[in-house]
Amino acid sequence: MKQLRSLPLAAALMLGTAGVALADWPADQPMELIVAFAPGGGTDIMLRTLAPYIEADLGTTIAVLNRPGASGEIAYTALAQADADGYTVSSLNTPGFLTMRIGRELRFDPAALCPIARIVEDPGTFVVQQGSEFASLADLVAYAKANPGAVSIATTGVGTDEHMALLQLEQAAGIDLTPVPFGGANEAKTALLGGHVSAIGLNVGEYASTEPGTLRALAQFAEERSVLAPDLPTAKEQGFDVIMSSERGMAARCDVPEDVRAKLSAAVEKAMTNPEFLEKAKQQSLPLAYQSGADWTAAMPARLARFEEIFKLIEAEK
């Protein structure tokens, strides 16, 4: 009986200890920010540029860890398996986060991860070597029609924005392209410069930050030309209905205490108005497009429905 009477007191002490730990978050230990793609790509650059401003606002340190592979599933699985204490967050990218659940068994539950904020939306593009025979998207399409399967496009995995743009172009132009997955944009660039692939899928921001004179973009997959590449025609301007962009942001486990997630969201939102961060984002060609976690979450079902339709069109042609 004495042991039984002591249980409520022990439970109270445990809760009190947990409350102290929560009150100290996140100053009492470093945070981990998992990046779903390799170093040097758009997602990695975005988060490494942003991290110091979150550190300063929250009074913590952030270790950035790259966990590339499986279109982001490796990173999302690591986040889902982390403790729900707010010390571990990750990048979040669409369309990959949405498309990976189409006809695929995942090692994590997407519903267990909650967006903190969208930071960037970056239109896609296909890029070739500067000396390539392809001077436009129409050139690439013409060659692919005459040589089915001979045009290889490097992507960062199945269901990513590069892969989804490839699927749309196949459908719009009636061609057969060969996707080649890599762990990140830098690996894809290396393969292109080495002559191992015909073209690579990048985002306009990633292309804008490359060394001038080495690569040539063929089209941007946006409704209107991005301010980062005002001289680059859209695919629609060249006669191909291809619209695809990469949304990049951050996520935490949904069971992280709500006030902790709110503090994370507020730190990101505050950085979006910091003149120093805005200048660095401009230098890094980051097309900022902030959305709160709630607004981004609300927009995802419609985006997922569109991506499902793209997959259905391709499956119907097989």
C-alpha positions as protocol buffer text, in pm:
chain_id: "A"
residue {
  index: 1
  type: MET
  ca { x: 0 y: 0 z: 0 }
}
residue {
  index: 2
  type: LYS
  ca { x: 287 y: 233 z: 83 }
}
residue {
  index: 3
  type: GLN
  ca { x: 430 y: 166 z: -264 }
}
residue {
  index: 4
  type: LEU
  ca { x: 92 y: 227 z: -424 }
}
residue {
  index: 5
  type: ARG
  ca { x: 47 y: 558 z: -236 }
}
residue {
  index: 6
  type: SER
  ca { x: 389 y: 671 z: -358 }
}
residue {
  index: 7
  type: LEU
  ca { x: 302 y: 626 z: -727 }
}
residue {
  index: 8
  type: PRO
  ca { x: 107 y: 952 z: -770 }
}
residue {
  index: 9
  type: LEU
  ca { x: 395 y: 1144 z: -610 }
}
residue {
  index: 10
  type: ALA
  ca { x: 647 y: 975 z: -842 }
}
residue {
  index: 11
  type: ALA
  ca { x: 430 y: 1054 z: -1142 }
}
residue {
  index: 12
  type: ALA
  ca { x: 402 y: 1415 z: -1030 }
}
residue {
  index: 13
  type: LEU
  ca { x: 779 y: 1439 z: -995 }
}
residue {
  index: 14
  type: MET
  ca { x: 825 y: 1294 z: -1344 }
}
residue {
  index: 15
  type: LEU
  ca { x: 579 y: 1541 z: -1490 }
}
residue {
  index: 16
  type: GLY
  ca { x: 750 y: 1824 z: -1307 }
}
residue {
  index: 17
  type: THR
  ca { x: 1086 y: 1721 z: -1452 }
}
residue {
  index: 18
  type: ALA
  ca { x: 937 y: 1703 z: -1801 }
}
residue {
  index: 19
  type: GLY
  ca { x: 790 y: 2049 z: -1755 }
}
residue {
  index: 20
  type: VAL
  ca { x: 1129 y: 2190 z: -1664 }
}
residue {
  index: 21
  type: ALA
  ca { x: 1288 y: 2027 z: -1970 }
}
residue {
  index: 22
  type: LEU
  ca { x: 1016 y: 2168 z: -2192 }
}
residue {
  index: 23
  type: ALA
  ca { x: 1051 y: 2513 z: -2040 }
}
residue {
  index: 24
  type: ASP
  ca { x: 1423 y: 2507 z: -2123 }
}
residue {
  index: 25
  type: TRP
  ca { x: 1366 y: 2404 z: -2486 }
}
residue {
  index: 26
  type: PRO
  ca { x: 1575 y: 2433 z: -2691 }
}
residue {
  index: 27
  type: ALA
  ca { x: 1860 y: 2606 z: -2508 }
}
residue {
  index: 28
  type: ASP
  ca { x: 1960 y: 2304 z: -2298 }
}
residue {
  index: 29
  type: GLN
  ca { x: 2086 y: 2089 z: -2588 }
}
residue {
  index: 30
  type: PRO
  ca { x: 2159 y: 2121 z: -2963 }
}
residue {
  index: 31
  type: MET
  ca { x: 1891 y: 2068 z: -3225 }
}
residue {
  index: 32
  type: GLU
  ca { x: 1928 y: 1847 z: -3531 }
}
residue {
  index: 33
  type: LEU
  ca { x: 1805 y: 1959 z: -3873 }
}
residue {
  index: 34
  type: ILE
  ca { x: 1788 y: 1665 z: -4115 }
}
residue {
  index: 35
  type: VAL
  ca { x: 1820 y: 1754 z: -4484 }
}
residue {
  index: 36
  type: ALA
  ca { x: 1664 y: 1503 z: -4724 }
}
residue {
  index: 37
  type: PHE
  ca { x: 1911 y: 1572 z: -5004 }
}
residue {
  index: 38
  type: ALA
  ca { x: 2285 y: 1585 z: -5055 }
}
residue {
  index: 39
  type: PRO
  ca { x: 2501 y: 1889 z: -4970 }
}
residue {
  index: 40
  type: GLY
  ca { x: 2511 y: 2173 z: -5220 }
}
residue {
  index: 41
  type: GLY
  ca { x: 2157 y: 2139 z: -5358 }
}
residue {
  index: 42
  type: GLY
  ca { x: 1875 y: 2389 z: -5325 }
}
residue {
  index: 43
  type: THR
  ca { x: 1728 y: 2240 z: -5007 }
}
residue {
  index: 44
  type: ASP
  ca { x: 2066 y: 2215 z: -4836 }
}
residue {
  index: 45
  type: ILE
  ca { x: 2163 y: 2573 z: -4928 }
}
residue {
  index: 46
  type: MET
  ca { x: 1826 y: 2708 z: -4815 }
}
residue {
  index: 47
  type: LEU
  ca { x: 1841 y: 2548 z: -4471 }
}
residue {
  index: 48
  type: ARG
  ca { x: 2208 y: 2622 z: -4407 }
}
residue {
  index: 49
  type: THR
  ca { x: 2138 y: 2986 z: -4495 }
}
residue {
  index: 50
  type: LEU
  ca { x: 1836 y: 2995 z: -4263 }
}
residue {
  index: 51
  type: ALA
  ca { x: 1971 y: 2795 z: -3966 }
}
residue {
  index: 52
  type: PRO
  ca { x: 2182 y: 3073 z: -3804 }
}
residue {
  index: 53
  type: TYR
  ca { x: 1876 y: 3299 z: -3779 }
}
residue {
  index: 54
  type: ILE
  ca { x: 1670 y: 3029 z: -3609 }
}
residue {
  index: 55
  type: GLU
  ca { x: 1962 y: 2962 z: -3374 }
}
residue {
  index: 56
  type: ALA
  ca { x: 1983 y: 3329 z: -3277 }
}
residue {
  index: 57
  type: ASP
  ca { x: 1608 y: 3360 z: -3221 }
}
residue {
  index: 58
  type: LEU
  ca { x: 1573 y: 3042 z: -3014 }
}
residue {
  index: 59
  type: GLY
  ca { x: 1907 y: 3066 z: -2831 }
}
residue {
  index: 60
  type: THR
  ca { x: 2027 y: 2725 z: -2945 }
}
residue {
  index: 61
  type: THR
  ca { x: 2268 y: 2555 z: -3184 }
}
residue {
  index: 62
  type: ILE
  ca { x: 2158 y: 2355 z: -3488 }
}
residue {
  index: 63
  type: ALA
  ca { x: 2351 y: 2066 z: -3639 }
}
residue {
  index: 64
  type: VAL
  ca { x: 2261 y: 2021 z: -4007 }
}
residue {
  index: 65
  type: LEU
  ca { x: 2271 y: 1654 z: -4110 }
}
residue {
  index: 66
  type: ASN
  ca { x: 2231 y: 1536 z: -4470 }
}
residue {
  index: 67
  type: ARG
  ca { x: 2037 y: 1210 z: -4507 }
}
residue {
  index: 68
  type: PRO
  ca { x: 1976 y: 1181 z: -4884 }
}
residue {
  index: 69
  type: GLY
  ca { x: 1805 y: 897 z: -5067 }
}
residue {
  index: 70
  type: ALA
  ca { x: 1469 y: 744 z: -5163 }
}
residue {
  index: 71
  type: SER
  ca { x: 1330 y: 1085 z: -5271 }
}
residue {
  index: 72
  type: GLY
  ca { x: 1340 y: 1203 z: -4909 }
}
residue {
  index: 73
  type: GLU
  ca { x: 1198 y: 893 z: -4741 }
}
residue {
  index: 74
  type: ILE
  ca { x: 1522 y: 824 z: -4550 }
}
residue {
  index: 75
  type: ALA
  ca { x: 1511 y: 1167 z: -4387 }
}
residue {
  index: 76
  type: TYR
  ca { x: 1137 y: 1153 z: -4316 }
}
residue {
  index: 77
  type: THR
  ca { x: 1174 y: 809 z: -4158 }
}
residue {
  index: 78
  type: ALA
  ca { x: 1455 y: 939 z: -3936 }
}
residue {
  index: 79
  type: LEU
  ca { x: 1234 y: 1229 z: -3826 }
}
residue {
  index: 80
  type: ALA
  ca { x: 939 y: 1000 z: -3758 }
}
residue {
  index: 81
  type: GLN
  ca { x: 1161 y: 780 z: -3539 }
}
residue {
  index: 82
  type: ALA
  ca { x: 1312 y: 1071 z: -3343 }
}
residue {
  index: 83
  type: ASP
  ca { x: 1189 y: 1170 z: -2999 }
}
residue {
  index: 84
  type: ALA
  ca { x: 885 y: 1398 z: -3001 }
}
residue {
  index: 85
  type: ASP
  ca { x: 1065 y: 1670 z: -2805 }
}
residue {
  index: 86
  type: GLY
  ca { x: 1127 y: 1929 z: -3075 }
}
residue {
  index: 87
  type: TYR
  ca { x: 1504 y: 1877 z: -3084 }
}
residue {
  index: 88
  type: THR
  ca { x: 1485 y: 1707 z: -3425 }
}
residue {
  index: 89
  type: VAL
  ca { x: 1330 y: 1868 z: -3732 }
}
residue {
  index: 90
  type: SER
  ca { x: 1375 y: 1804 z: -4103 }
}
residue {
  index: 91
  type: SER
  ca { x: 1343 y: 1952 z: -4446 }
}
residue {
  index: 92
  type: LEU
  ca { x: 1011 y: 1895 z: -4621 }
}
residue {
  index: 93
  type: ASN
  ca { x: 985 y: 1898 z: -4999 }
}
residue {
  index: 94
  type: THR
  ca { x: 693 y: 1861 z: -5234 }
}
residue {
  index: 95
  type: PRO
  ca { x: 608 y: 1700 z: -5462 }
}
residue {
  index: 96
  type: GLY
  ca { x: 824 y: 1416 z: -5320 }
}
residue {
  index: 97
  type: PHE
  ca { x: 660 y: 1415 z: -4976 }
}
residue {
  index: 98
  type: LEU
  ca { x: 322 y: 1374 z: -5147 }
}
residue {
  index: 99
  type: THR
  ca { x: 403 y: 1153 z: -5445 }
}
residue {
  index: 100
  type: MET
  ca { x: 593 y: 891 z: -5247 }
}
residue {
  index: 101
  type: ARG
  ca { x: 265 y: 772 z: -5099 }
}
residue {
  index: 102
  type: ILE
  ca { x: 119 y: 695 z: -5445 }
}
residue {
  index: 103
  type: GLY
  ca { x: 139 y: 318 z: -5494 }
}
residue {
  index: 104
  type: ARG
  ca { x: 431 y: 276 z: -5256 }
}
residue {
  index: 105
  type: GLU
  ca { x: 465 y: 129 z: -4908 }
}
residue {
  index: 106
  type: LEU
  ca { x: 650 y: 372 z: -4683 }
}
residue {
  index: 107
  type: ARG
  ca { x: 856 y: 318 z: -4372 }
}
residue {
  index: 108
  type: PHE
  ca { x: 691 y: 613 z: -4199 }
}
residue {
  index: 109
  type: ASP
  ca { x: 341 y: 756 z: -4165 }
}
residue {
  index: 110
  type: PRO
  ca { x: 312 y: 1087 z: -4355 }
}
residue {
  index: 111
  type: ALA
  ca { x: 31 y: 1191 z: -4120 }
}
residue {
  index: 112
  type: ALA
  ca { x: 282 y: 1183 z: -3833 }
}
residue {
  index: 113
  type: LEU
  ca { x: 481 y: 1473 z: -3979 }
}
residue {
  index: 114
  type: CYS
  ca { x: 355 y: 1833 z: -3967 }
}
residue {
  index: 115
  type: PRO
  ca { x: 488 y: 2121 z: -4178 }
}
residue {
  index: 116
  type: ILE
  ca { x: 644 y: 2408 z: -3980 }
}
residue {
  index: 117
  type: ALA
  ca { x: 659 y: 2644 z: -4275 }
}
residue {
  index: 118
  type: ARG
  ca { x: 713 y: 2662 z: -4649 }
}
residue {
  index: 119
  type: ILE
  ca { x: 1015 y: 2877 z: -4724 }
}
residue {
  index: 120
  type: VAL
  ca { x: 1079 y: 2851 z: -5099 }
}
residue {
  index: 121
  type: GLU
  ca { x: 889 y: 2768 z: -5416 }
}
residue {
  index: 122
  type: ASP
  ca { x: 1124 y: 2720 z: -5710 }
}
residue {
  index: 123
  type: PRO
  ca { x: 1012 y: 2638 z: -6069 }
}
residue {
  index: 124
  type: GLY
  ca { x: 1174 y: 2340 z: -6237 }
}
residue {
  index: 125
  type: THR
  ca { x: 1391 y: 2340 z: -6547 }
}
residue {
  index: 126
  type: PHE
  ca { x: 1585 y: 2094 z: -6762 }
}
residue {
  index: 127
  type: VAL
  ca { x: 1952 y: 2182 z: -6804 }
}
residue {
  index: 128
  type: VAL
  ca { x: 2218 y: 2060 z: -7050 }
}
residue {
  index: 129
  type: GLN
  ca { x: 2588 y: 2126 z: -7099 }
}
residue {
  index: 130
  type: GLN
  ca { x: 2661 y: 2460 z: -7262 }
}
residue {
  index: 131
  type: GLY
  ca { x: 2789 y: 2286 z: -7577 }
}
residue {
  index: 132
  type: SER
  ca { x: 2493 y: 2048 z: -7608 }
}
residue {
  index: 133
  type: GLU
  ca { x: 2316 y: 2001 z: -7940 }
}
residue {
  index: 134
  type: PHE
  ca { x: 1993 y: 2089 z: -7756 }
}
residue {
  index: 135
  type: ALA
  ca { x: 1940 y: 2465 z: -7766 }
}
residue {
  index: 136
  type: SER
  ca { x: 1573 y: 2449 z: -7662 }
}
residue {
  index: 137
  type: LEU
  ca { x: 1318 y: 2212 z: -7514 }
}
residue {
  index: 138
  type: ALA
  ca { x: 1184 y: 2160 z: -7869 }
}
residue {
  index: 139
  type: ASP
  ca { x: 1528 y: 2033 z: -7976 }
}
residue {
  index: 140
  type: LEU
  ca { x: 1532 y: 1778 z: -7694 }
}
residue {
  index: 141
  type: VAL
  ca { x: 1178 y: 1666 z: -7778 }
}
residue {
  index: 142
  type: ALA
  ca { x: 1259 y: 1624 z: -8149 }
}
residue {
  index: 143
  type: TYR
  ca { x: 1562 y: 1409 z: -8070 }
}
residue {
  index: 144
  type: ALA
  ca { x: 1365 y: 1200 z: -7819 }
}
residue {
  index: 145
  type: LYS
  ca { x: 1095 y: 1133 z: -8080 }
}
residue {
  index: 146
  type: ALA
  ca { x: 1354 y: 1009 z: -8327 }
}
residue {
  index: 147
  type: ASN
  ca { x: 1541 y: 812 z: -8058 }
}
residue {
  index: 148
  type: PRO
  ca { x: 1295 y: 671 z: -7800 }
}
residue {
  index: 149
  type: GLY
  ca { x: 1456 y: 623 z: -7459 }
}
residue {
  index: 150
  type: ALA
  ca { x: 1791 y: 768 z: -7568 }
}
residue {
  index: 151
  type: VAL
  ca { x: 1749 y: 1096 z: -7378 }
}
residue {
  index: 152
  type: SER
  ca { x: 1837 y: 1044 z: -7012 }
}
residue {
  index: 153
  type: ILE
  ca { x: 1731 y: 1297 z: -6748 }
}
residue {
  index: 154
  type: ALA
  ca { x: 1897 y: 1303 z: -6405 }
}
residue {
  index: 155
  type: THR
  ca { x: 1650 y: 1349 z: -6117 }
}
residue {
  index: 156
  type: THR
  ca { x: 1669 y: 1333 z: -5738 }
}
residue {
  index: 157
  type: GLY
  ca { x: 1436 y: 1034 z: -5724 }
}
residue {
  index: 158
  type: VAL
  ca { x: 1098 y: 892 z: -5816 }
}
residue {
  index: 159
  type: GLY
  ca { x: 813 y: 1138 z: -5759 }
}
residue {
  index: 160
  type: THR
  ca { x: 1036 y: 1444 z: -5712 }
}
residue {
  index: 161
  type: ASP
  ca { x: 963 y: 1761 z: -5905 }
}
residue {
  index: 162
  type: GLU
  ca { x: 1221 y: 1673 z: -6172 }
}
residue {
  index: 163
  type: HIS
  ca { x: 1065 y: 1330 z: -6220 }
}
residue {
  index: 164
  type: MET
  ca { x: 713 y: 1475 z: -6230 }
}
residue {
  index: 165
  type: ALA
  ca { x: 822 y: 1729 z: -6493 }
}
residue {
  index: 166
  type: LEU
  ca { x: 972 y: 1443 z: -6696 }
}
residue {
  index: 167
  type: LEU
  ca { x: 643 y: 1250 z: -6678 }
}
residue {
  index: 168
  type: GLN
  ca { x: 445 y: 1556 z: -6788 }
}
residue {
  index: 169
  type: LEU
  ca { x: 678 y: 1622 z: -7081 }
}
residue {
  index: 170
  type: GLU
  ca { x: 652 y: 1258 z: -7192 }
}
residue {
  index: 171
  type: GLN
  ca { x: 274 y: 1289 z: -7191 }
}
residue {
  index: 172
  type: ALA
  ca { x: 260 y: 1634 z: -7350 }
}
residue {
  index: 173
  type: ALA
  ca { x: 507 y: 1555 z: -7629 }
}
residue {
  index: 174
  type: GLY
  ca { x: 441 y: 1184 z: -7681 }
}
residue {
  index: 175
  type: ILE
  ca { x: 801 y: 1083 z: -7612 }
}
residue {
  index: 176
  type: ASP
  ca { x: 990 y: 829 z: -7403 }
}
residue {
  index: 177
  type: LEU
  ca { x: 1258 y: 964 z: -7168 }
}
residue {
  index: 178
  type: THR
  ca { x: 1489 y: 772 z: -6932 }
}
residue {
  index: 179
  type: PRO
  ca { x: 1501 y: 899 z: -6571 }
}
residue {
  index: 180
  type: VAL
  ca { x: 1826 y: 847 z: -6378 }
}
residue {
  index: 181
  type: PRO
  ca { x: 1800 y: 907 z: -5999 }
}
residue {
  index: 182
  type: PHE
  ca { x: 2072 y: 1072 z: -5791 }
}
residue {
  index: 183
  type: GLY
  ca { x: 2101 y: 1173 z: -5426 }
}
residue {
  index: 184
  type: GLY
  ca { x: 2116 y: 1546 z: -5493 }
}
residue {
  index: 185
  type: ALA
  ca { x: 2160 y: 1825 z: -5745 }
}
residue {
  index: 186
  type: ASN
  ca { x: 2541 y: 1834 z: -5716 }
}
residue {
  index: 187
  type: GLU
  ca { x: 2568 y: 1464 z: -5798 }
}
residue {
  index: 188
  type: ALA
  ca { x: 2341 y: 1518 z: -6099 }
}
residue {
  index: 189
  type: LYS
  ca { x: 2555 y: 1811 z: -6219 }
}
residue {
  index: 190
  type: THR
  ca { x: 2868 y: 1596 z: -6195 }
}
residue {
  index: 191
  type: ALA
  ca { x: 2701 y: 1326 z: -6404 }
}
residue {
  index: 192
  type: LEU
  ca { x: 2595 y: 1582 z: -6666 }
}
residue {
  index: 193
  type: LEU
  ca { x: 2939 y: 1743 z: -6692 }
}
residue {
  index: 194
  type: GLY
  ca { x: 3090 y: 1395 z: -6721 }
}
residue {
  index: 195
  type: GLY
  ca { x: 2862 y: 1313 z: -7015 }
}
residue {
  index: 196
  type: HIS
  ca { x: 2678 y: 1037 z: -6831 }
}
residue {
  index: 197
  type: VAL
  ca { x: 2329 y: 1184 z: -6883 }
}
residue {
  index: 198
  type: SER
  ca { x: 2172 y: 1399 z: -7155 }
}
residue {
  index: 199
  type: ALA
  ca { x: 2020 y: 1655 z: -6920 }
}
residue {
  index: 200
  type: ILE
  ca { x: 1940 y: 1712 z: -6555 }
}
residue {
  index: 201
  type: GLY
  ca { x: 1638 y: 1840 z: -6373 }
}
residue {
  index: 202
  type: LEU
  ca { x: 1720 y: 2142 z: -6159 }
}
residue {
  index: 203
  type: ASN
  ca { x: 1523 y: 2430 z: -6017 }
}
residue {
  index: 204
  type: VAL
  ca { x: 1560 y: 2779 z: -6156 }
}
residue {
  index: 205
  type: GLY
  ca { x: 1722 y: 2896 z: -5832 }
}
residue {
  index: 206
  type: GLU
  ca { x: 1978 y: 2615 z: -5850 }
}
residue {
  index: 207
  type: TYR
  ca { x: 2049 y: 2696 z: -6215 }
}
residue {
  index: 208
  type: ALA
  ca { x: 2081 y: 3069 z: -6143 }
}
residue {
  index: 209
  type: SER
  ca { x: 2354 y: 2998 z: -5888 }
}
residue {
  index: 210
  type: THR
  ca { x: 2569 y: 2784 z: -6121 }
}
residue {
  index: 211
  type: GLU
  ca { x: 2890 y: 2911 z: -6276 }
}
residue {
  index: 212
  type: PRO
  ca { x: 2810 y: 3109 z: -6593 }
}
residue {
  index: 213
  type: GLY
  ca { x: 2903 y: 2944 z: -6921 }
}
residue {
  index: 214
  type: THR
  ca { x: 2893 y: 2582 z: -6803 }
}
residue {
  index: 215
  type: LEU
  ca { x: 2524 y: 2491 z: -6830 }
}
residue {
  index: 216
  type: ARG
  ca { x: 2227 y: 2589 z: -7046 }
}
residue {
  index: 217
  type: ALA
  ca { x: 1864 y: 2580 z: -6932 }
}
residue {
  index: 218
  type: LEU
  ca { x: 1608 y: 2474 z: -7191 }
}
residue {
  index: 219
  type: ALA
  ca { x: 1281 y: 2588 z: -7031 }
}
residue {
  index: 220
  type: GLN
  ca { x: 1125 y: 2672 z: -6699 }
}
residue {
  index: 221
  type: PHE
  ca { x: 818 y: 2481 z: -6585 }
}
residue {
  index: 222
  type: ALA
  ca { x: 614 y: 2773 z: -6455 }
}
residue {
  index: 223
  type: GLU
  ca { x: 304 y: 2966 z: -6557 }
}
residue {
  index: 224
  type: GLU
  ca { x: 515 y: 3280 z: -6585 }
}
residue {
  index: 225
  type: ARG
  ca { x: 888 y: 3343 z: -6609 }
}
residue {
  index: 226
  type: SER
  ca { x: 1064 y: 3356 z: -6273 }
}
residue {
  index: 227
  type: VAL
  ca { x: 1231 y: 3680 z: -6171 }
}
residue {
  index: 228
  type: LEU
  ca { x: 1547 y: 3471 z: -6130 }
}
residue {
  index: 229
  type: ALA
  ca { x: 1548 y: 3384 z: -6504 }
}
residue {
  index: 230
  type: PRO
  ca { x: 1347 y: 3646 z: -6694 }
}
residue {
  index: 231
  type: ASP
  ca { x: 1509 y: 3554 z: -7028 }
}
residue {
  index: 232
  type: LEU
  ca { x: 1434 y: 3181 z: -7002 }
}
residue {
  index: 233
  type: PRO
  ca { x: 1111 y: 3082 z: -7188 }
}
residue {
  index: 234
  type: THR
  ca { x: 856 y: 2866 z: -7014 }
}
residue {
  index: 235
  type: ALA
  ca { x: 771 y: 2521 z: -7146 }
}
residue {
  index: 236
  type: LYS
  ca { x: 424 y: 2652 z: -7233 }
}
residue {
  index: 237
  type: GLU
  ca { x: 580 y: 2924 z: -7447 }
}
residue {
  index: 238
  type: GLN
  ca { x: 754 y: 2645 z: -7639 }
}
residue {
  index: 239
  type: GLY
  ca { x: 432 y: 2449 z: -7687 }
}
residue {
  index: 240
  type: PHE
  ca { x: 453 y: 2196 z: -7400 }
}
residue {
  index: 241
  type: ASP
  ca { x: 211 y: 2200 z: -7106 }
}
residue {
  index: 242
  type: VAL
  ca { x: 452 y: 2127 z: -6821 }
}
residue {
  index: 243
  type: ILE
  ca { x: 403 y: 2299 z: -6485 }
}
residue {
  index: 244
  type: MET
  ca { x: 612 y: 2187 z: -6190 }
}
residue {
  index: 245
  type: SER
  ca { x: 793 y: 2347 z: -5899 }
}
residue {
  index: 246
  type: SER
  ca { x: 973 y: 2244 z: -5584 }
}
residue {
  index: 247
  type: GLU
  ca { x: 829 y: 2361 z: -5253 }
}
residue {
  index: 248
  type: ARG
  ca { x: 1085 y: 2350 z: -4974 }
}
residue {
  index: 249
  type: GLY
  ca { x: 1032 y: 2400 z: -4606 }
}
residue {
  index: 250
  type: MET
  ca { x: 1062 y: 2238 z: -4266 }
}
residue {
  index: 251
  type: ALA
  ca { x: 867 y: 1982 z: -4065 }
}
residue {
  index: 252
  type: ALA
  ca { x: 848 y: 1835 z: -3716 }
}
residue {
  index: 253
  type: ARG
  ca { x: 667 y: 1540 z: -3568 }
}
residue {
  index: 254
  type: CYS
  ca { x: 301 y: 1623 z: -3512 }
}
residue {
  index: 255
  type: ASP
  ca { x: 319 y: 1499 z: -3154 }
}
residue {
  index: 256
  type: VAL
  ca { x: 585 y: 1755 z: -3061 }
}
residue {
  index: 257
  type: PRO
  ca { x: 413 y: 1984 z: -2807 }
}
residue {
  index: 258
  type: GLU
  ca { x: 209 y: 2248 z: -2985 }
}
residue {
  index: 259
  type: ASP
  ca { x: 381 y: 2539 z: -2813 }
}
residue {
  index: 260
  type: VAL
  ca { x: 721 y: 2408 z: -2924 }
}
residue {
  index: 261
  type: ARG
  ca { x: 605 y: 2381 z: -3286 }
}
residue {
  index: 262
  type: ALA
  ca { x: 461 y: 2731 z: -3256 }
}
residue {
  index: 263
  type: LYS
  ca { x: 800 y: 2866 z: -3142 }
}
residue {
  index: 264
  type: LEU
  ca { x: 971 y: 2695 z: -3436 }
}
residue {
  index: 265
  type: SER
  ca { x: 719 y: 2841 z: -3678 }
}
residue {
  index: 266
  type: ALA
  ca { x: 757 y: 3187 z: -3528 }
}
residue {
  index: 267
  type: ALA
  ca { x: 1136 y: 3169 z: -3559 }
}
residue {
  index: 268
  type: VAL
  ca { x: 1111 y: 3085 z: -3929 }
}
residue {
  index: 269
  type: GLU
  ca { x: 852 y: 3357 z: -3992 }
}
residue {
  index: 270
  type: LYS
  ca { x: 1069 y: 3613 z: -3812 }
}
residue {
  index: 271
  type: ALA
  ca { x: 1368 y: 3523 z: -4030 }
}
residue {
  index: 272
  type: MET
  ca { x: 1158 y: 3589 z: -4342 }
}
residue {
  index: 273
  type: THR
  ca { x: 1148 y: 3960 z: -4247 }
}
residue {
  index: 274
  type: ASN
  ca { x: 1512 y: 3988 z: -4138 }
}
residue {
  index: 275
  type: PRO
  ca { x: 1692 y: 4219 z: -4387 }
}
residue {
  index: 276
  type: GLU
  ca { x: 2022 y: 4036 z: -4339 }
}
residue {
  index: 277
  type: PHE
  ca { x: 1864 y: 3697 z: -4416 }
}
residue {
  index: 278
  type: LEU
  ca { x: 1675 y: 3842 z: -4714 }
}
residue {
  index: 279
  type: GLU
  ca { x: 1999 y: 3973 z: -4860 }
}
residue {
  index: 280
  type: LYS
  ca { x: 2174 y: 3637 z: -4813 }
}
residue {
  index: 281
  type: ALA
  ca { x: 1875 y: 3459 z: -4967 }
}
residue {
  index: 282
  type: LYS
  ca { x: 1904 y: 3689 z: -5269 }
}
residue {
  index: 283
  type: GLN
  ca { x: 2276 y: 3614 z: -5299 }
}
residue {
  index: 284
  type: GLN
  ca { x: 2196 y: 3240 z: -5292 }
}
residue {
  index: 285
  type: SER
  ca { x: 1917 y: 3277 z: -5554 }
}
residue {
  index: 286
  type: LEU
  ca { x: 1653 y: 3150 z: -5312 }
}
residue {
  index: 287
  type: PRO
  ca { x: 1302 y: 3231 z: -5444 }
}
residue {
  index: 288
  type: LEU
  ca { x: 1137 y: 3289 z: -5107 }
}
residue {
  index: 289
  type: ALA
  ca { x: 766 y: 3208 z: -5092 }
}
residue {
  index: 290
  type: TYR
  ca { x: 675 y: 3183 z: -4722 }
}
residue {
  index: 291
  type: GLN
  ca { x: 361 y: 3001 z: -4613 }
}
residue {
  index: 292
  type: SER
  ca { x: 267 y: 2909 z: -4259 }
}
residue {
  index: 293
  type: GLY
  ca { x: 259 y: 2540 z: -4175 }
}
residue {
  index: 294
  type: ALA
  ca { x: -121 y: 2551 z: -4154 }
}
residue {
  index: 295
  type: ASP
  ca { x: -162 y: 2717 z: -4494 }
}
residue {
  index: 296
  type: TRP
  ca { x: 87 y: 2482 z: -4660 }
}
residue {
  index: 297
  type: THR
  ca { x: -87 y: 2179 z: -4508 }
}
residue {
  index: 298
  type: ALA
  ca { x: -425 y: 2304 z: -4633 }
}
residue {
  index: 299
  type: ALA
  ca { x: -292 y: 2331 z: -4990 }
}
residue {
  index: 300
  type: MET
  ca { x: -144 y: 1982 z: -5003 }
}
residue {
  index: 301
  type: PRO
  ca { x: -458 y: 1772 z: -5077 }
}
residue {
  index: 302
  type: ALA
  ca { x: -520 y: 1961 z: -5404 }
}
residue {
  index: 303
  type: ARG
  ca { x: -154 y: 1923 z: -5502 }
}
residue {
  index: 304
  type: LEU
  ca { x: -162 y: 1551 z: -5425 }
}
residue {
  index: 305
  type: ALA
  ca { x: -474 y: 1511 z: -5642 }
}
residue {
  index: 306
  type: ARG
  ca { x: -294 y: 1680 z: -5933 }
}
residue {
  index: 307
  type: PHE
  ca { x: 11 y: 1456 z: -5894 }
}
residue {
  index: 308
  type: GLU
  ca { x: -211 y: 1147 z: -5885 }
}
residue {
  index: 309
  type: GLU
  ca { x: -365 y: 1254 z: -6215 }
}
residue {
  index: 310
  type: ILE
  ca { x: -18 y: 1286 z: -6371 }
}
residue {
  index: 311
  type: PHE
  ca { x: 67 y: 932 z: -6266 }
}
residue {
  index: 312
  type: LYS
  ca { x: -268 y: 806 z: -6400 }
}
residue {
  index: 313
  type: LEU
  ca { x: -203 y: 960 z: -6742 }
}
residue {
  index: 314
  type: ILE
  ca { x: 131 y: 782 z: -6768 }
}
residue {
  index: 315
  type: GLU
  ca { x: -8 y: 450 z: -6646 }
}
residue {
  index: 316
  type: ALA
  ca { x: -294 y: 473 z: -6898 }
}
residue {
  index: 317
  type: GLU
  ca { x: -43 y: 495 z: -7184 }
}
residue {
  index: 318
  type: LYS
  ca { x: 148 y: 179 z: -7083 }
}
